[in-house]
Amino acid sequence: MGGGDHGAMTDQQPDAPTPYLPADQLPLRGIRVLELSHMIMGPAGGLVLADLGAEVIKVEPLDGDRTRRLKGTGIGYFPVFSRNKQSLAVDLKSADGQALVRRLALGCDMLIENFRDDSLAQYGLDYDTLAAENPGLIYISLKGFLSGPYKQRTALDEVVQMMGGMAHINGATGAPQRVAPSVNDILGGTFGVVGALAALHDRQRTGRGRHVRAGLFENNLLLVAQFIAQQQLSGAAPVPMGDKRTPPWGVYDIFDTADGGRVFVAVVSDANWQTFCRDFLPPPWKDDARLHSAIDREAARPWLVPAVAEVLRTWKTADLCAALEASGLSYGPIRQPHDLVADPHLNAGGALIPTTMPGGEQIATAALPIEFDGLKAGKRLDPQPTGAQTRSILEDLGLTEAQIAGLIAARVVAV
């Protein structure tokens, strides 16, 4: 398809080794996907398919997906979830626009959408209509709720966090607090892709596609399932993270350092404790009978944690992290999200992908957290201007230049 190299990466030399799979080795190469989505859940699912090598065509309104114009906390949605996708700008409210998209869908392996069920049915873009002509189509519907009384409700990540117990666990008693990242949107979209890949495998046997649905609320259920099980098995309600909770280990806390930093340190086994005593604590601690077992150390937390804090407060942040690293103990310096852009591990491993926005801004976005034989799925295409591939997509559908010009003039499509 034309336009496939528009905005491709230019910051790697052709013969320089990269941490990314070559395009001809991506596992979903040759799979064509039509993305009819908005906000996060649908675009997140489309991103997974696109990064894994599928040819993803994102259908946008004539003025572009609205996430292109979001500010504040929404300003990162479009840059993060739009790479490796072609942009087709079309007016889906017009009969001609609907006909074009239906025609395109009939040549696709997958369609991914996150609209209300009746929204696409009115355009003839629902699963039953399309599957009647394209029985191999795998149709991925990303919804607020799966089967049940709530099925027709609309939902947002924050809505299901509130009604699904996640905000209660994350906040303090009487003060529920959403988890800041859009965890249900992103993971829910990913589970939709998991279902689609299973359906793709099954299609090799049956020749038929499937209608795959994934739900925000049910995704939230999986994320809080451990807390549900905890209460059923122990009879005790989980303590919200914002309350003064007691970890199950003696040392499992954030500690201040001499230069104003903060480091989380986890000592979770008897072997860890022996190492921690050897490398960080005064000699008497190792043989203190009050700290012999994990149960003893948990019971000693009221005096143990302040005492450890006094010791670790004498260390500079970098020195403490280096010493913990050498000891093999689990630790993590407290950072802000933007600090990760300079993280040496993420940079060396290709987890941060240099990205050029349509306006020319240079940013870093996150690669999928997957490796194939030690290589990640990288970037073939930067986030595109609205309608950047409209003309080439229509040409591939067999439209003449005169027909394309007519559609542009009639405001059915934009290029």
N, C-alpha and C positions, 0 to 999 in steps of 0.2 A: 504494500500500500504506500502511496506517495506520502511524503512529509514525515516519514519515520525517523529521519535523522535530524529533524529540526530541534535545535537546542541541546544537542548531544554533548556529553562531557568533553571538554577540551583541556582539562587541567592535568591529564595524564599523557605522557609521551607514548607514542604508539608501541614502542618496544620495551617500555618500563613495566616491571612486574606489578600487578595490582592484587588486592585481596578479594577481587570480584570474579565471579564466573563469567566467561565469555558468553555473549548472547546466544551463540549456537549450542551452548551446553545447558541453558536454562531449562528446567524440567517441564514447564508449560508452554514451550515454544510450539507454535502452530495452532494453539487454542485461541479462538476469537470470542471476545466478551463485549457485550453491550451494557454499559453502566447507566442506569436511570436512577440517579440518587442525589441526595443533598445532605448538608450538614456533616455528620461524622460517621455514623454507623455504616451507611452504604459506601461512602468513599473509602473508609478503612478497609472494608472487604475488597473493594476494587483495587486498592493499593497492593494487598497481598497477592492477588492474582496477577497484577501487572508486574510487580517485582519478580515474581517467579517465572516470568517470561511470556505470559499471555498478551495478546494484542488487545488492549482495552480501549474502547471508544466511549468517551464520556459525553453523554448528551446534555447540553446546557441550554438554558433560555437564550434568546438573542442578545441580551445584555449580560450574559455570563451567570454562572452559579453565584448565588448571593454570598457565599462564604468568601468570595474574592473581595467583598467590600466591608467585611466585618472589621471592627476595631477592638481595642481592649483585649480581654482574654480570648476573644475569638479570632484575633488577627493571625494566629498560627495555623488555623484549620486548613486553609487552602494550600499553603506551602508544604505542609507535612503529608497530606493525603493525595496529592495530585501529580506526583512524578510518574513517568513511564506511561502516561495516558494521552491519547489523542483527543482533541476537542472538536465536537460537532455542535454547532450552534443552530438550533432549529426551534420554530414556534410550534409546540405540540398542541396548541389550541386550534391550529388550522388543519383542515382536512388534508391538505397537501403535505404538511409536516408530519401528520400521523401516518400517512401512507408511506412516506420515506423511511420513517423509523421502523414501521412494520416490515418493510422490505428488507431493511438492514438486519432486523432480528431473525428473519428467516434464514439468514446465512451465518448465524452465530452458533457457537457451541453452548454459550452460557449467556444469561441475562441476569443482572443483579439490580435490585430495586429496593427502596425503603419508603414508599409512599403508602397511603391508605389503600386498602384493597380495591375500593370502587374507583379510585383516581385513574388507574391505568386501564381498567375495564372499559371505561367510557371512550377510550381511544383505540380499543381493539388490541391492547398490548398486555392483556392478562394472560395467565399461563394457559388456560383452556383454549383460548382463541389461537395463540401462537403454536401450541403443541399440536393442534389439529393439522397444521401444515408443516411443522418442523418437529416431528416426534422425538428426535434426538436431543432437543433443547433441554438444558438443565437450567431451571428458573429459580433463582435465589431471592427469596423474599425476606427482608429484615424488618421485623415488626416490634412493637412495644410488648405484645403478649402473644403467646401461642394459644393452642386450643383450650377453650374454657369460657366461663362467663365474661371475662375481660377482653376477649379476643378483638372486639371492635374498638376498644379504647385506643386513643393515641397516648404516647408516653415520651418522656425525655429521660436521660440518664439520671438526672437529679430526682425525678419523680419516683423511679423504681428504687433508687437508693433510700429514699424516705420510707416508702411503703414496704420495702424488702428487708428492713433491719440493718442495712449497711451503715446508714447515717447514725443510727443509735449506737452501734458498736464503735464507730469512729469518733463520735463526739463524747460528751460527758453526760451524766444522768440529767435528764431534763433539758438538755441542749444538744439535739442531734446536729451532726455536721457532715456534709457530703465529703466524700473523697475527692480531692481536687482534680486529678486526671479523669478523663471520661472513660473510666474502666469498663463500664458495661457496653458503651458504644463500640469501643475498639475491640474488646474481646468478643462481644456479640457478633460483630461483623466477621471476625476471624472464625468463629464457630460456624457461621453460615458458609464460609469457604471450605471448612473441614467437611461439612455435609456435601457440598458440591463436588469436592474431589472424590469422596466416596461414591457419589452418583456417577461421576465420570468413569471411575473404575468399573462400576456395575454396567455402564453403557457398553463397555467392550464385550460383555457377555450377552446382553439383551438387545442392544441396538436402540434402546429407548432411554430418554432422559427422565428426569424426575422434578417434582416441585419441592424444593428444599426451603424450609422456614426456620428462622432462628429468632429468638425473642429476648428483649432487654430484661424483662422481669425474670424469666427462667435462667438467664445468664447470672443475674444477681443472686438467685437462689443457690446456684452452684458455688458462688464466691463466699456466701455466708453459711454453707452447709456444715462446715466444721463446728461453727458455734451452735447450730441447731443440735448437732449430735452431742456436743459437750453438755448441753443442758439436759438432754434426754438421758444420757448415761450417768451424769453426776448428780443431777437434781439441782445444780447451782447455775444460776444465770451468769453468762459471761460478763465480766466487768468492762464497761466501755473504756476505750483507749484514753479518753480524756480525763477519766477519774484516776485517783492514785491507786493504780493496780500493783499487784505483786507478781513479778515474773517468777517462773518456776526454777530459776537458777540464782545462786548467790550474787554473781557479778554478771549483769546483763543490763547495762546502763550507759547513759551519756555522761562523759566526764570532761570537765574544764581543763585547759592546759595553760602553761605559763605565759604564752604569748597571745592569749585571748581566743584561741581556737577551742573546738569541742570535738571529741572523738567518742563514737560508740564502741564499747568493748564487750565481747561476749565470751564468757568462760563457762562452757556448758557440759563438761565432763570431768571426771576425776583426773584423767590424764592432762586435760587443759589446765586444771587447777595446779597440778604439780609444775607444769611449765610456767604458769603465771607466777607462782611463788619463786621459782628459780630465777626468773629473769627480771621481776619487777618488785617483789616484796622483800622486806627484811627477813633474815633467816628464821626467826622464831615462828613465823606464820605457817611454815610448811608442816610443822609438827604440833600445831595448836589443835588439841582434841576437840575444841568447839567447831572446827572446820573440817572434820575428817571426811564426811560424806556430803553428797549433793543435798540431801535432806537437812543436814546440819548447817550447811552454808545458806540454804534458803531461810532457815529459822534465824540465822545470825544477821540477816540483811539490815535490820535497824541500826546496828553498829558497824557491820562489815562495809557497807557501801560508803558511808562517810569516811571511814578509815582508808579505804582504797582511793577515794577521791583526793584525800590529802596527799597521798603518795604520787598519784598521776598528775596532780596539779604542778608538780615541780618539773615536769617534762615540757619541752617545746613540742608543738604539734607535729612538725616534720620528723623530729627525732623519735617521738613516741610511735608514730605510724611505721617508721623504719624498723624499730625494735619489735613491734607486734608482727610485722611482716616476717622478720627473721625467725621469730618464735613459732610461726605457723598458726597463730591464734586468729580468730575471726574479729574483724574490726572494720570501722568505716568512719572517715572524717565527715563531719556535718557540712554539707554543701547546699548551695542553691542550684536549681536546674541549669541556669546558664553557665555555671562553673564547669559543667561537663564538656563544653566545647573545647576546653584546653586539656581534657583528661588524656594522659599519654597512652593508656591502654586502648581507649575507644578510637583514638586517632591511628594508632599503629595497626589495629585490626580492621580498619575500614568501616567501623560502626557509625561514623559520622560522614555523611555524603555531602560534598560541596554542591550547592544548588543555586542556580541562577533564576531569579524570578522574572516574569514577563517584563517588569519595569527595569530590570537590570540589577536589582539588589542581590547581593551575594550573602547567602546564609548557609548554615549546616543543618541537615535534617538526619533523622535516624534511619539506618538500614533495618531491615527485618532482623530479628534476633535469631537467625538460623544460619548454619553453615552446611555446605555440601562439600565433603572432602576437603574441609578446611577453608573453603571460599564462600563468601557471602554473595547474595544477589544485589547487584549495584544499580546504577542509574543508566538508562539508555536514552531517556528523554526528560528534560526539565519540565516543570509546570508550564503549560502552554498558554499563550494568549487565547482569548475567547474565539472559537471558530477557526483556529489555526489550520486544522486539517479538513474543514468542511468541504472545500473544493475537491481535494484528492479523494475523499470518501465518496462523494457524489460521482466523480469520474469512474471510480471502481464499480459503482452500481450501474454504470452504462449511460449516465446522463450526458448529453451533449453540452457544449459550451453555451449554446443558445438557451437550452433548458435551465442550466445553472444560472445564467444571467437573469432569466425570467423569475426564478425563485428568489434571487437576491432582490430584484426590483420590487417583488410583491411582499417582501419582508417575511418570507417563509423561512429562509436561512440567512445566516450572516457569515462572512469570511473575514 
